[in-house]
Amino acid sequence: MPFLTTLRITVWGLLWAVRWELQVQADEPLQAPSLSFKSPPDGSDIQLFSQMTLLCTPPYGAHYPMVVSLGRDIQPRVEEVTYSLRSFSSVLFYLQASAKNEGTFVCWYKISRTGEVSASSKPLNITISSLPPPIASVHPFFIPIGGNYTVYCEAPGKFFNFTLSLYVRDLLGPEAKGPPELLGSVTLEDNTRLLQAASKKMDAKAMLEYLCKMELTYNQRLYRSPFSSSALASVEEAPVRLVSQFSGTRCGGRLEVFARNAWSVVCQGANTDTLNQALARVVCRQMGCGDVAVQSVLTFSDPRPGTVFVGPVECSGEEAQLRDCRVTNVRDSCPGGKQPEIVCTDFPAVPELSVQGYGRVSSIYVHEKSPLVLSCMVTEQWMVDNGVRAEIHIQDVTSQRTFTYSTVSAGEAVTAELSPPVRPGEYACSAMFRGFNLYVESSLSNRLTVTTGTWMPPSPGVIVGALLTALIGAGMLLYMCFCRPSKESTQTPIQENTDNPITTPGAKAENPVFIQQE
């Protein structure tokens, strides 16, 4: 009984404490939340038809769950957007910058359990002040000497009855630091059309900067955009390079292209496997590095300040150089962060296969009861300089069977002893390298053709003896034919009279008979 009495007193005490706390909270007014711009950051330059993000944050210590509301700064308050919140967090409200959303907004919250409503936040004023900048572009991006190009100017979104203006500035001329020159303007009904300007042939020393501006009358107000990002037109040879962690190599690594007087990172989209394969073929061809061994994409993060990103680059795979492909953008960021990594077939060092006791041979005969010892080695200076090791595989090309593999340094051999009976066929070896996003395997080494049988070739001693006997016999035969004196050479020659030789009519020219005059 004393225990139950104590328990009742404790429960009643807790209930009175909770009731008193709720009464105190009910007597105190709820603190107002805060309302601010998340984008644009300060709300000073709100562009027409852009998306605004407003941030409403309840005060610390507020009770949850609650319903947070956004509405006009009028009385009585009418919520335009609401959001249920179960724990402490800020609420994001998204609005389009249009005429109906201009004016003053506030936010407030309502406690779900008690129905209490807070005071309004400080008002936030929304005023549309400009248009988003149009988009200027030059196609093709890489312009050869004497080549033609076209300048495009287009609206950044869905606009109607707007005016586009195109400007140009010669960056190598005397007015390089002055205002751009207006080339022309055109009024368009909708954004399905764009301003297009055809150019003359590109001079080797020219560098022109093109910019666009846009004007629009909306809700009886005139809006103007700032200048677009510049689109440059200049001659670009667009050499490429593949950058890797291995010094002294050139046919494998991350793809970069030299554009706008700097090495730029090629930035591809997330779902461009087919485009990347075609691009890899073009790059390997342009660099003279053979065909594609392997290609993948790397996630690009933490770029160095001032990095220029080119791409996506769209190739068919038949182009001679990357500059012949289509470049869709040049920017200071890489959405998706995907950079191609390409390894061409000329990058991996091709190993050499040899036969123990014979060296490098193209074919060999092996008795069915004899073993065969093969040796494979790869030697490249860049492997020595970078401390690179290779995984070497010795295999039967005919049956695709691998006999052995081992990881070795440059100049270190891997051997495989094939026990009898040795399988006839073609044998080769290959090397696999790490250090890229994917493993890179070399081409097959020189091939060895192995034939087998039951015929046992003679021993080397018998062969050497037979050769010596043949040489001695040949020497004796030559001596007997050329060095032994003949009888005819020892007879006294007939005295000949050469004063007036006469040749008889029946005499042969190669054996003349001379007759002296009477």
C-alpha positions, 0 to 999 in steps of 0.5 A: 500500500505505501508503494501504491500511494507513492506511485499515485503521488508521483504520477499526479505530480508529473501531470500537474508539471506538464499542465503548468508547462503547457499553460506557461507556453500558452501564455507566452507568444510564439516567436516568429520564424525568419524568412530570407532568400536562398537564391538569388543569394540577396534577392537584388537581381531577380531575373524574369521567369527564373526560379527563386528559393525562399528559406523559412526557419522556425525559431530554436525551441519551437514545438513539433510537429508544425505546419509552416506557411508562406503568404502575402504580407496582408491581413488576414493572412492567407497561405499560398504554400504550406509544408508539414515539418516534424523536426527542427529544419528549415523549409525551402519554398520555390517560386517562379519570378513572374508578375503574379509573384512580385510583392511582399511575402512573409512566413509563419507556423502553426503548432499541430498539437495545440493549434497555436499560430506564430507571428509573421516573419519580417517581410521579404520584397520580391521585385523582378529587375532583369532578364537572364542573359542570352546564349552566344555560340560559335560553330564550329568551335575549332575553326581551321585557317580560312574556314567558315563559321557561324555565330548564334544568339538564342534566348535562355528560356521560353520567351515571346516577342523579344529582341536579340542583339549581336555585338562583336569586338576585335580582341587584337585590334586597337578597340580591344578594350572598348565597348563592343560594336553592334552588328544587328538586332532582330525581334522574334515571336518565340524561342523556336527561332534564333539570331544567326550570323554567317561569317567570312573566312577565318584569318589566321591572326584574327580573334573576335569576341561575340556577345548577345543582349536581349530586351523584352516588354512584359506586364507593361515594363521593359526588361533588359538582360546583361551581356551573354558570356562571350563566344570567341572565334579564332583559329584553333589547331586543337592538339590533344594530349593524354595525361597520366601519372607515368612520366615519359608516356604519351599514349594513355591518360586523361584527355585534354585539348589545347584551346583558347591558349591553354590546356583545357579539360574535356568534360563529357556527360554521364551517359555518353559511352558510345560518344566516348568510344568514338572520341577515343578512336579519333584521339588515338588516331590523331596522336599516332598511338594505334587503336583504342585499348581501353576507355573509361570516364573519371569523376573530376573533382576539385579543379584548379582555379581557372580551369576551362572545360570543353565539351561534351565532344561528339565524334562519329569515330571517322574524323581525322582529328578532334577539332573535326568533331562537334563541341557543344560547350565551353565553360568554367565548370564540368556538370556531372564531372566526367573526364574521359580516360583513354589508353591506346594500343601503343601505350602498353609495352608488348612483352617478348616470348622466348624458348629456353636454350634457343632464344626468340624463335618463330617455330620449334619442334618438340619430341612428344616425351620432351618438356618445353620451357617458355620465358616472357619478359617486358622491358620499357624505360618508362617502367624503370623510371616510374617503378611500374610492375606488370602482370605477365601471362603466358598462354596457349593462343589456340586453346586460350589456356593460361599456364602461368602469370606473375607480377614482375618488374621491367627486365624480370622474366616469367617462365613456364615449363610445359610438361610432356606431351606438349600440346602443339599450337601457337603460344604467346604472352601478354602484360597487364598494367595497373594505374588507370581507372581500368586494367590495361592489357598489352597486345600479344607478344611474338607468337611461337608455333610448336609442332610435336612428333615421335621422330627423335632428331640426332644429337648435336655431336653427331651433327657436328661430326657429319658437318666436319666430315663433309667439309674435309671431303669438300676440301680434298675435292677442291685440291684435286681439281685445282691444285694438282699439275697437269701433263699438258702444262709441262710440254714445250710450247710450239714456237709461233710466228706472229708476223703474218699469221694466216688462218686456214679456212677450216680452222676454229676460232677457239683453236687457231692454226697459224701458217707462215708465208713462203 
